[in-house]
Amino acid sequence: MILLHIMQRHAVVVWGKAKKHKLEVQRTHSCAIPEGLLINGFIQDEEAFAQWAKTMVSELGLKGKSVTVIADSTAVIYRQIETPKLKAKVLEKNLYFNLSRQIGNITENTVDYAILPQAENGSESLTVVVPQSYGDTYNKALKAAGLKPQRMITSTLALIQAGMRLQEEKTAIYSWCSDEVCTSVLFNNGRFMFSNVFRFDRNQTPLIVMNERISQLVQFQRIKNPDSPVELVRIGTTENAESIARELTQVLRLPT
């Protein structure tokens, strides 16, 4: 299994072996992405991006390999929608109706959803709205570079999946900060509650951004579920992870 995590200024390739709900990481490789090729996750020059990817593929011997692509953008919209228990076709119509009311015209987007195994009454879905050009451009460019993209996910979805599979009983926040996007996900006693995605600039540090975003979720949980405050924060970042964890522990007064 090969993962390709594409960020603003660099990409990470992860080779691993999937075992049930776990991934055994065998090795990783990081490579720089030329300035300006990506802005907020969107490819600005498809031909230049494909050439960069082709060079990477050649250097790492990835030609013809199947990959799972992870990419981030604040243009991807997430909605947690509650509905009565409905059959699939009726549910889809209901979700599209709700989305149209919330975000307007969605005809130029790809919409997907998953039923969350947590609803106490009725049905609860996590619905994702992705600009159609976003995934299509990655797919075309990576194929031109000699790769076989199998699926594409975002860090938000990866964090949600991780939280569900870890099934921690504690109320916890999972946060990931890449080159320019910070994603945080809140779980209330193992139940997915909320997520936020924030794009920051180079004048801000991962510590500042993560502190602000995580603090918002801590406050949200304190108001929404005062009897179940956040007990734990799990973080991931591309730089100075240990020092950031130490400082966040002091600032948030939470195990990090």
N, C-alpha and C positions, 0 to 999 in steps of 0.2 A: 504494500500500500504506500502511495506517495502523495504527500500533501504539498501544495504550493501556496504559501501565504504571501499575497502581494500587498505591499503597503506603499506609502507615498514615495519614499526614497530608497527602499530596499525590499528584497523578497527573501523569504526563507523556504528552503526545500527540506522536507522531513521525510525520511524513509522509515517505515515502521511495519510492524506485524500486528494485525488486528486479532485479538483474542476475546471473544464474546463482547463485553462492553468496555474493554480496555485496549489501549494501543501501546505496544511495546516499541519505544523509539530506539532505532538502531543507529542512526546518524543524522546529522543536520548540516546544512550548508547555507551561508548567507551571501547574497550578492547585491551590489548597489544597482539602483535604477537611475538612469540619467535624469537630471533636473528638468522638470517641465513635462515629462511624459505623462504624468498622472496629476490630476487636480481633483481633490475630493473623491478619489476612487475612479474617476472617469478617464479613459484613455484619450489623450489630446491629439496624438499622432499615431494612427493605427499601424502605418507602415514602419515607423521608427520603433514602436513598441514590439512589433513582430520580429524585427531585426535584433533587438535586444534579447528577446526570448529565444530566438534561434541560436544566438551566441551562447547563452546559458545552457541550452539543451545540448549543444555540441560539447561544451566543456565538461558537462556532468554525465554525458552518455545517456541522455533521457529520450533520445529520438524513438518515437513509436510507443512511449510509455503512457499508461493511463494515469491521470492525476485528478485529485479532488482540489478544487480551487477555493481559497478563502480570500475575499476582498471586502473592503469596507467603504461605505459612503453614507453621509447623512441624508442622501436622497432616498434611501430605502426606508420605507415606512412600516412600522409594526403596530398592530392593533390587537388588543385582547377583547374579544367580543362575546358577550353572553347571549344565548338564544334558548328557546325551548328545545326539547329533544325533537329533532326533525330528521326526516330521511335525507339522503345525500343531496339530491337535486333541489329539494326545497331549501335545505340549509345553504347551499351555494347561492341561490337567489337572495336569501335573507342577508347573507354576508355582503354580497355585492351592493344590495340596497343600503345597508348600514355604511359601507365604505363610501358610496357616492354621496351620502348625506354629510359625512365627516370631512372628506378631502376633495370632493368635486369630481371632475371627469377622470375616469380611470381606464379609458379605452386604450390609451397608449402605454399601459403598464401590464406587466405580468403579475397575476395574483395567485397566491397559493396559500393553503391553510392546513393546519393540523389540529385535531381535536385533542385538547389537553385532558389527561386522565385524572382530573382533580375536581371537576365541577360537583358541588354538593347537590345542586338542583339544575335540571335542564342540561344544557350543553355549553361548553366553553371552548373557544377556539383561539389559537394564535394565528393571525392573518398577516401575511407579508405582501407588501406592494412594491414591486421593483420596476423602475423604468425599463421598458423593453430593450432599448438600445444598450443599456448597461451590460447585461449578460451576453447579448448577441455579439458585441464588439470584442469582449474577452474571448469568447468561444472561437470567433473567426481568426483573431490574431494568434492565439495559442495553437490552433490547428495549422496555421501557415508556418509556425515555428517547428512543427513536427511532433507536437504533443497530442494526446487524446483526452480532452477534458471530459470527465464522466459526470461530475456534478459541481455546482457552485453554491457555497454557503457564505454567510457573513459571521463575523466574530460574535455578534449578538446571538445568533442561532447556536453557534458553537458553545457559548457560555450557558445558554438555556439548556441545551442537551446535557452538558456536563453537570449542571445543578440537578437535573432530574435523575441522572444516573448515579450520582453520589448519594442521593436520598438522605442528605443530612437532616437531622431533626432540629438543629439549631436554625434560628433565623439568620440568614447570611446574605452577604453581597459579594458577587463575583465581578471583578472589574479588570478590563484589559485596555492598555494604552499603547497605541502603535505610533507611527511617525507623525500622524496629524489627527487621528480619531480616537476618542476615549469612549469606551462602551462599558456600561455598568448594568448589572441585572440583580434584582432583589427577589429573594425567596423567603417566604414566611413559613417556617417549619417544613421545608421541603416543597412548598407549593409556590409555583411561579406567580409573582405579583405584578412586577413592573420592570421596565428597562428604559434607559436613556442613552442616547448617542450624541456626542458633542464633537464638533470639529474645532481644533485650536490652531493658533499660529506659532511661529518660532519664538515669539516673545514670551510665550508661556511655557512652563516646564511641566513634565508629567506629574510631578508632586503637586503643583498648584491646581492643575486641572482635576486630578483624581480626588484631591481633598474636597474640592468644590462639588463635583458630581456625586461622590459617595455621601457627603454630608447632606445633600438634598434627599437622597434615598433614605438615610437614617431619619431625617425629619419627617419624611412622608410616612414611614413605617410607624414612627412615634405617634402621629396624628391618626393614622388609619387603624392601627392595631396597638394601642397603648399597652396592652397586657403581654405583647410579644415583641420587645425591642430587639434591635439588631445586636447579635452577640459575636459575630465573626465576619471578617472581611478577607477574601482571597483575591490577590492581585497578580497581574502579569504585565510586564512592561519590557521594552526592548533595551533599556539602559538603567544602570544603577538600581536594580530591583531590590537588593538587600537594604541599601540606605533609604530608599523610598519607603519600604515596608517599616523600617524602624521609626522614621519620622511620622508616618501615618498612624502608627500605633500610639505615639505620644499625642498627636493632634486630636485623633478621633477617640482616644481612650478605649480602644477596642483591640482585641487580638487580631493581628494582621499577618 
